[in-house]
């Protein structure tokens, strides 16, 4: 396709994606699911799992995809557009992040994160040992250590962007439950990406990649929160005129977000972490409020659905086509759900959070969503896992995300949790 044909195709794809997301969203709302879950499902439905199975010629025409990467196709523009949407949304999440509650609940966030990672990781590593020795679901070039690390990382991850949208949908932003879950989810995903970096480094025979990844992440967080945040606070007056954020201020803010996303992507972490940390560094008040008001409609209504669709185009649930694979899928799902929920609930309870809130945190942390899909897509592309294991992990990601909202409503309920009072303005700007 030439540039003009790609542009024409892109506009048609946007229309189909947005309409499909709203139709599925209307159905999902009746079942108690937030719009974000509907968008994740829609992305899978528009891919080879349903649309490609029912009407392969139409699906190939609407979403041309060249696996050899020799031709320009849907991926050359849908991928960067989808990454922009995800980064912008996580930038908003960072600006809404309550640093004051994190300080007060740091013990809980760390405890929940560590427990919620360790238990499913151990269970996942144990399953990997069994699968490695008794099946061919790991390619021959994958070592036992790599298999155990990869499956453990896949099972212990929490869908940070998905978690953020579910918390926003349920009105939990700013509450103890929502902020502890977000804090623990951020730590979970950062650690999972570091584990992935170790696996990829081992797979490539170059451990320096993992050291570069970890060191770069620590350096970025330190510089952003200790240097850039106070600098932005001191210069905030230059970004405001007549009580509103100026156009120049908007450009500066989006440029900072883009640089943060670029750097964390460059060092091997996902762009969402750079955007999130940069959002946490932005001055609160007029600047943050105006940025959210300007960015959120475009990011949520237009760009995020493109991200879900791009991921769905890489997903083939139909590969789960034998009773053995379904049985293995059930084992993986049970280990992932029980390990994450039980460990996070007990850890939150042990740090002084009430029983109902602790249970709610455990349920929220179980949503794995598309961060899981991103990791396993990398594993598939690099040849660490087979297509059969990939399909199993897709099912686990979809089911754990689908079950989070209705189980939360049934066991915890929503609309009764009040945000904690703001104390952030009293904190040192370098925090």
LINMO-V222548 format. One line per field, one symbol per residue. phi: phi as a letter, one per 40 degrees, with the letter a starting at -180 (. if undefined). burial: + if it has 9 or more other C-alpha atoms within 8 Angstrom, else -. A space follows every 50 residues. Layout:
BEGIN
phi: ???
burial: ???
END
This chain:
BEGIN
phi: .ccccccccccccdcccccccccccccccccgbcdcccccccdccccccb dcccadccccccbcabccgcbcbdccbcccccccccccccccdccccccc ccccbddccccccccccccccccccccccccccbbbcbdccccccccccc cccccccbcdccdcccccccgccgcdcccccccccccdcccccccccccc ccccgbccccccccccccccccccccbccccccccccccbafgbcccccc ccccccccccccccccchccccccccccccccccgdcccccccccddccc cbccdccccdccccbbccccbbcccccccccccccccccccccccccccc bgccdccccccccccccbfcccccccccccccgcbccccdccccddcccc cccccccccccbgbgbbcccccbcccccccc
burial: -----+--++--++--++-++--++--++---++++++++++++++++++ ++---+--++--++-+-----++++-+++-++++++++++++++++++-+ ++--++-+++++++++++++++++++++++++----+++--+-+-+++++ ++++++++++++++++++---+++++++++++++++++++-++++++++- +++---+-++-+++-++--+++++++++++-++--+--+++--+++--++ --+--++++++++++-+-+++++++++++++++--+++++++--++++++ +++++++++++++++++--+----++-++--++++++-+++++++++++- +-+---+++++++++++++++++++++-++--++++++++++++++++-+ +++++++++--+------+------------
END
